[in-house]
Amino acid sequence: MEQERDWFRREALELDKMNKDHKRLIIELKMRLEALSEDKDYLQQQLIQAKSLNRATMYELDQFKQKFGDLDGEPGQPWRALTASEQTSPPKLKGNTRNIFEPTAVPDSKASAFGERTPSDLAKIDATINASAIL
């Protein structure tokens, strides 16, 4: 009977020690989770701000290209504006009804790899920004 009691006592002490260790581990993991969650929120805000700044910069670049033409240059050479014969004409605007905060959109068939945004590209950008804001 005493052997059985001693065995239960040892088991209880061992389980109590394991329980304390697990509680300490849970507290440490919760603290780490909280810190990572704060980091995630901060980085998410930075990403949204960077995307917004990038979108505004791309709009300004499109406006510059429409006004002065595409830039062309050799590596190590200063940039220069293309002459009228070297550049393609920018899309024609009907009146001055565009919102200054929306990037320039061109038809999908005329999009180039040098920064012109198509309507489908703008939709993808908006969806990405909205999805990032939800997370």
GUTI-433706 format. One record per residue (C-alpha): x, y, z. Coordinates in steps of 0.05 Angstrom, whole numbers, padded with zeros to 5 digits, always signed. Layout:
BEGIN
XYZ...
END
This chain:
BEGIN
+00000+00000+00000+00056+00049+00017+00092+00032-00048+00029+00048-00087+00022+00113-00049+00094+00132-00063+00086+00116-00136+00024+00161-00141+00060+00216-00103+00120+00213-00152+00072+00213-00211+00035+00272-00183+00099+00311-00171+00124+00294-00241+00058+00315-00273+00058+00379-00232+00128+00396-00257+00108+00381-00329+00046+00424-00320+00087+00483-00294+00137+00475-00352+00080+00474-00403+00048+00536-00372+00114+00573-00375+00123+00552-00447+00052+00575-00465+00066+00643-00434+00131+00650-00473+00096+00630-00538+00039+00679-00525+00089+00735-00514+00126+00716-00578+00060+00712-00616+00041+00781-00591+00107+00811-00613+00103+00778-00682+00031+00801-00689+00052+00873-00675+00109+00866-00725+00061+00839-00777+00013+00897-00767+00069+00947-00773+00098+00915-00836+00028+00910-00866+00018+00985-00855+00086+00998-00887+00067+00954-00947+00001+00990-00957+00036+01058-00953+00090+01034-01002+00038+01009-01051+00000+01074-01046+00064+01114-01058+00083+01068-01116+00015+01077-01147+00020+01153-01141+00091+01151-01169+00069+01109-01228+00013+01159-01242+00063+01216-01241+00109+01177-01287+00052+01165-01336+00035+01239-01334+00108+01257-01347+00111+01208-01405+00048+01237-01435+00076+01308-01429+00149+01297-01448+00150+01229-01482+00186+01165-01462+00256+01170-01436+00312+01136-01473+00384+01129-01454+00445+01085-01457+00476+01058-01393+00521+01111-01363+00491+01165-01408+00445+01220-01384+00371+01212-01398+00340+01249-01456+00269+01257-01481+00252+01220-01545+00240+01263-01606+00171+01265-01636+00191+01216-01691+00220+01166-01640+00160+01162-01593+00091+01134-01600+00034+01181-01586+00002+01177-01517-00071+01158-01513-00118+01215-01529-00160+01242-01472-00232+01265-01481-00234+01329-01441-00201+01341-01375-00246+01295-01333-00193+01248-01304-00183+01245-01230-00112+01264-01212-00107+01207-01162-00120+01152-01213-00063+01124-01255-00065+01129-01330-00099+01071-01364-00090+01049-01436-00126+00994-01474-00098+00924-01461-00074+00919-01533-00030+00981-01527+00003+00966-01460+00078+00965-01460+00128+00934-01412+00152+01003-01392+00100+01025-01342+00035+01037-01379-00022+01009-01339-00080+00972-01369-00150+00972-01338-00139+00899-01317-00073+00918-01284-00108+00973-01245-00161+00924-01222-00107+00876-01199-00071+00932-01161-00136+00954-01128-00153+00882-01109-00083+00872-01079-00087+00936-01039-00156+00920-01014-00136+00849-00996-00075+00875-00959-00118+00923-00920-00164+00867-00898-00108+00823-00871
END
